[in-house]
Amino acid sequence: MIRATFGTWFSYGSTVLLQVMLADKLGMSIGATAFILLYAFAIAVASITTSTITSVGIPRLIADDGAIARRPAFLAAVLLGFVFLLTAIVAGDPAFAHFLVRSESKVRGIDGVIRWGSLFALTQGLAGGVGALCIAKGRRFLPAAAPVLPTLGGAIVLIVAARPSASGVMMGVTLGSTAQVCLLLVACRHIRLSSEHGDSAVGVSLLTVAQFVLLALLPPIELELASWHASSAGAAYNFAVRGLAVAQQLLIGGLLLSSIGDWSTLARTGGLRALRDRFPRALVIGGLALVLAAAVAFVAGRTLVSLTYQRGSFSAADAKEVAHILVFALPGFVAEGLSLIVAQAVLAMKWNDLAIGTGVTRACARLTSVVVGAAIWGPVGVAGGYSVASVLIVLAQVVVVMRRGLVDRHSSNDLGRALAVAGLTVAVAGGVLLTGTSAGFVRAAVVVIAFVTFTILIQPARARVNW
């Protein structure tokens, strides 16, 4: 897990750099909004294939002889063809720009952004499919670190160009994504197909694709809803939520990337009992890391946003708006991270009925809550709706996996102690904020000290962590 964690840090650390540079060069202008919306769409399309291959394919890709089973490999190829077809349609229809960016007349070269964004979606789909093969074979660092290349491509354009445009940045991101695919193909060059056909899981795959289509459309829809009141609000929402997504991956990305492969092997060889030790410990450790990060952001969000973004075209008023949205998204940040950990165990056990049901329910609940929130409170309502839906979903997930026996009595005690640490930490964060201490870093230090103290006293995870 250490290699996967460092690879994820490397990748998402570069994403933070791109976000900072984008804020500096484009601020929250129409051009920034155009790039953000199109980038979100490309990632959404690519994630349909990537997520399906990861969730359905990885537990089935490796045959008993250690090679790649034929039927899951063929299924992955079909899914990549789906991405190619969809992106080709989008690339050939400039009217798509009119749907995503209502003020397209103010954005120079919007058709070029659409076409580069379509190619970006295609290359990201290919990278996800090849990366899944690497993960299934136990090669974790490269799939985790390779996404730095698209970010690097966009950053180079922002640095070199005297007046960077949304189209130019998207071109750099796409060229970097192409390099990512080539690198992963080189890493997978010795992988061979098995003589065994394996489990095709066509029905499960089709349902999973439908589920991920719904989930993948949520981020672009949320950005569009957030920009209803003002074009800059969509960019503000993106900076807040994207920053939390990066933080989430820095904290638990390595755990997620390694667990699906490791836990699938455990489930295949030892069944439910083999996962009863690993899963609750991962939930406790990942959950506490997320709670600490959320508590720090709660008391020092404005300071962190200003330190990260406030320069160039990004003003103090922009920082205040982003920090305000960020606070309302924090419960969702924690809940979604926990939900992703639970999902890895569910997929490892091949409880695809539960995984699909959860995904569809999450999509419907989140869409309903963000639409209602956007209509009443604007971008803050979108962030709040995201949080409400995420909290309800993770609570339902935990209850179901406990009923299915994935958490025993001893593990329940560990989870109870972890909840106590989390509750006390949040209470301290609220108290610190009420004291009116102006220095954000002072408030953050108090929260961290309190968290460490509660963790030592309560000891929520006594068992040794298997890194």
SULTAQUI-V604069 format. One record per pair of residues at least 24 apart in sequence whose ideal C-beta (glycine too) atoms are under 7 Angstrom apart, sorted by the first residue. I is the first residue (numbers start at 1). GAP is how many residues later the second one is. If there is no record, write none. Layout:
# SULTAQUI-V604069
{{I/GAP} {I/GAP}}
This chain:
# SULTAQUI-V604069
{{1/253} {1/254} {1/257} {1/466} {2/465} {3/137} {3/138} {4/136} {4/137} {4/140} {4/250} {4/253} {4/254} {5/249} {7/133} {7/134} {7/137} {7/138} {8/136} {8/241} {8/242} {8/245} {8/246} {8/249} {9/241} {10/135} {10/138} {11/133} {11/134} {11/136} {11/137} {12/234} {12/237} {12/238} {12/241} {14/134} {14/137} {14/138} {15/136} {15/231} {16/230} {17/138} {18/133} {18/136} {18/137} {19/220} {19/223} {19/224} {20/288} {20/289} {21/134} {21/137} {22/136} {23/216} {23/286} {23/291} {24/287} {24/288} {24/289} {24/290} {25/133} {25/139} {25/287} {25/288} {26/287} {27/286} {27/287} {27/291} {28/204} {28/207} {28/208} {28/290} {30/73} {30/76} {30/77} {30/201} {31/76} {31/134} {31/135} {32/203} {33/68} {33/194} {33/198} {33/201} {33/202} {34/67} {34/73} {34/76} {34/79} {34/132} {35/78} {35/131} {35/134} {35/135} {36/187} {36/198} {36/199} {36/202} {37/63} {37/64} {37/183} {37/186} {37/197} {38/62} {38/75} {38/76} {38/79} {38/132} {39/78} {40/179} {40/180} {40/183} {41/59} {41/76} {41/179} {42/75} {42/78} {42/79} {42/82} {43/81} {44/172} {44/173} {44/175} {44/176} {45/38} {45/41} {45/42} {45/76} {45/171} {46/37} {46/75} {46/78} {46/79} {46/82} {47/165} {47/169} {48/161} {48/164} {48/165} {48/168} {49/30} {49/31} {49/33} {49/34} {49/76} {49/79} {49/80} {50/75} {50/78} {51/161} {52/27} {52/153} {52/156} {52/157} {52/160} {53/26} {53/75} {53/76} {53/79} {54/78} {54/206} {55/153} {55/292} {55/300} {56/145} {56/148} {56/149} {56/152} {57/75} {58/74} {58/77} {58/78} {58/202} {58/203} {58/206} {59/205} {59/288} {59/289} {59/291} {60/138} {60/139} {60/141} {61/72} {61/75} {62/74} {63/131} {63/133} {63/135} {64/132} {65/129} {65/131} {67/125} {67/126} {67/127} {68/65} {68/123} {68/124} {68/125} {68/126} {69/125} {69/127} {69/128} {69/129} {70/123} {70/124} {70/127} {70/128} {71/126} {71/127} {71/128} {71/129} {72/126} {73/120} {75/125} {75/127} {75/130} {76/53} {80/45} {80/46} {80/49} {83/38} {83/39} {83/42} {84/38} {87/31} {87/34} {87/35} {90/24} {90/28} {91/24} {91/27} {103/128} {107/59} {108/57} {109/56} {109/58} {112/55} {113/53} {113/54} {113/57} {116/51} {116/54} {116/55} {116/58} {117/53} {119/55} {120/50} {120/53} {120/54} {120/57} {123/51} {123/54} {123/55} {123/58} {124/53} {126/55} {127/50} {127/53} {127/54} {127/57} {130/51} {130/54} {130/55} {130/58} {131/53} {133/55} {133/58} {134/50} {134/53} {134/54} {135/122} {135/126} {136/125} {137/54} {138/123} {139/48} {140/117} {140/118} {142/42} {142/45} {143/41} {144/110} {144/113} {146/34} {146/37} {146/38} {147/33} {149/27} {149/28} {149/30} {149/31} {150/26} {150/27} {150/30} {151/25} {152/24} {204/148} {207/149} {208/148} {211/145} {211/148} {211/149} {212/147} {214/146} {214/149} {215/144} {215/147} {215/148} {218/145} {218/148} {218/149} {221/146} {222/148} {222/160} {222/164} {225/145} {225/146} {225/149} {225/157} {226/148} {226/153} {226/156} {228/146} {229/149} {233/145} {233/146} {236/82} {236/85} {236/86} {236/89} {236/143} {237/88} {237/142} {237/145} {237/146} {239/70} {239/83} {240/82} {240/85} {240/86} {240/89} {240/143} {241/88} {244/82} {244/85} {244/89} {247/46} {248/85} {248/89} {251/38} {251/39} {251/42} {252/34} {252/37} {252/38} {252/85} {252/89} {255/27} {255/31} {255/86} {256/84} {256/85} {256/88} {259/85} {260/84} {260/87} {260/88} {263/81} {263/82} {263/85} {264/84} {267/81} {267/82} {272/77} {272/133} {272/134} {275/70} {275/73} {275/74} {275/131} {276/130} {276/132} {276/135} {279/66} {279/127} {280/127} {280/131} {280/134} {280/135} {281/180} {281/182} {281/184} {282/59} {283/55} {283/58} {283/132} {284/130} {284/131} {284/134} {284/176} {284/177} {285/176} {285/180} {286/51} {286/52} {286/55} {287/51} {287/131} {287/135} {288/130} {288/133} {288/134} {288/172} {290/43} {290/44} {290/47} {290/48} {291/43} {291/131} {291/134} {292/133} {292/159} {294/36} {294/39} {294/40} {295/130} {295/131} {295/134} {295/152} {296/148} {296/151} {296/152} {297/29} {297/33} {298/29} {298/32} {298/131} {298/135} {299/130} {299/133} {299/134} {299/141} {299/144} {299/145} {299/148} {300/140} {300/141} {300/143} {300/144} {301/25} {301/26} {302/138} {303/137} {303/138} {324/56} {325/54} {325/55} {325/58} {328/52} {328/55} {328/56} {328/59} {329/54} {329/57} {329/58} {331/56} {331/60} {332/54} {332/55} {332/58} {335/55} {335/56} {335/59} {336/54} {338/56} {339/51} {339/54} {339/55} {339/58} {342/52} {342/55} {342/56} {342/59} {345/56} {345/61} {346/55} {354/46} {358/35} {358/39} {361/32} {362/27} {362/31} {365/24} {365/27} {365/28} {414/46} {414/47} {417/41} {417/42} {417/43} {418/42} {420/38} {421/33} {421/34} {421/37} {421/39} {424/30} {425/25} {425/26} {425/29}}
